[in-house]
């Protein structure tokens, strides 16, 4: 089973608040792979909005993203796109 483990940086001004967490949870549901995010010593599955918000991911924080499953590459690219586009928040 493929595993991708990469670091991404939170670049949007407001960090990993409710809206980005919801977007990540939605993306997670579109794939069979398990997506896990880790910031420092805190870990959460991307399918859990509350878990993601508890990571306290502020702008500039480095996130370790681990994706495991048959569609890991596609799932990681979708997550990476959210990070790179600042979670589609226009004011950031």
C-alpha positions as CSV (number, residue, x, y, z in Angstrom):
1,X,0.0,0.0,0.0
2,X,1.5,3.4,-1.0
3,X,2.5,5.9,1.7
4,X,3.4,9.5,1.0
5,X,4.9,11.6,3.8
6,X,5.7,15.2,3.1
7,X,5.9,18.5,4.8
8,X,3.7,21.5,3.9
9,X,3.6,25.0,5.4
10,X,0.4,26.8,6.3
11,X,0.6,30.0,4.3
12,X,-2.9,31.4,4.7
13,X,-3.1,34.3,7.2
14,X,-5.7,32.8,9.5
15,X,-4.1,29.3,9.7
16,X,-6.0,26.1,10.1
17,X,-9.3,27.4,11.4
18,X,-12.8,26.0,10.9
19,X,-13.2,26.6,7.1
20,X,-9.8,25.1,6.1
21,X,-10.4,22.2,8.5
22,X,-13.8,21.6,6.9
23,X,-12.2,21.7,3.4
24,X,-9.6,19.1,4.5
25,X,-12.3,16.8,6.0
26,X,-14.3,17.0,2.8
27,X,-11.2,16.2,0.6
28,X,-10.4,13.3,3.0
29,X,-13.9,11.9,2.3
30,X,-13.3,11.9,-1.4
31,X,-10.5,9.3,-1.2
32,X,-10.0,5.8,0.2
33,X,-6.6,6.7,1.6
34,X,-6.1,7.7,5.2
35,X,-4.8,11.3,5.5
36,X,-3.1,12.3,8.8
37,X,-1.7,15.7,9.7
38,X,0.9,16.4,12.4
39,X,2.0,19.7,13.8
40,X,4.8,19.3,16.4
41,X,3.6,16.7,18.8
42,X,-0.1,16.8,17.9
43,X,-1.7,14.5,15.3
44,X,-5.1,14.4,13.7
45,X,-6.9,12.5,10.9
46,X,-8.0,14.8,8.2
47,X,-11.5,13.4,8.4
48,X,-12.0,15.1,11.8
49,X,-12.7,18.8,11.7
50,X,-12.4,19.1,15.5
51,X,-9.1,17.2,15.5
52,X,-7.7,19.4,12.8
53,X,-8.7,22.5,14.6
54,X,-7.1,21.2,17.8
55,X,-3.7,21.1,16.0
56,X,-3.6,24.9,16.4
57,X,-2.1,25.4,13.0
58,X,-1.2,29.0,12.6
59,X,0.4,30.7,9.6
60,X,4.0,29.6,9.1
61,X,3.6,26.3,10.9
62,X,5.0,23.2,9.2
63,X,2.6,20.3,8.8
64,X,3.7,16.7,8.3
65,X,1.1,15.2,6.0
66,X,1.0,11.4,5.8
67,X,-1.3,9.7,3.2
68,X,-1.6,5.9,3.1
69,X,-3.7,4.0,0.6
70,X,-4.1,3.0,-3.0
71,X,-5.0,6.5,-4.1
72,X,-2.4,8.2,-1.9
73,X,-0.8,10.2,-4.7
74,X,-4.1,11.7,-5.8
75,X,-5.2,12.4,-2.2
76,X,-1.8,14.1,-1.4
77,X,-2.0,16.3,-4.5
78,X,-5.6,17.4,-3.5
79,X,-4.3,18.3,0.1
80,X,-1.3,20.0,-1.3
81,X,-3.4,22.1,-3.7
82,X,-5.5,23.3,-0.7
83,X,-2.4,24.4,1.1
84,X,-0.8,26.1,-1.9
85,X,-4.0,28.0,-2.8
86,X,-4.3,29.2,0.8
87,X,-7.5,27.1,1.2
88,X,-9.2,29.3,-1.4
89,X,-9.5,32.2,1.1
90,X,-9.5,35.3,-1.1
91,X,-8.5,37.7,1.6
92,X,-5.3,35.9,2.5
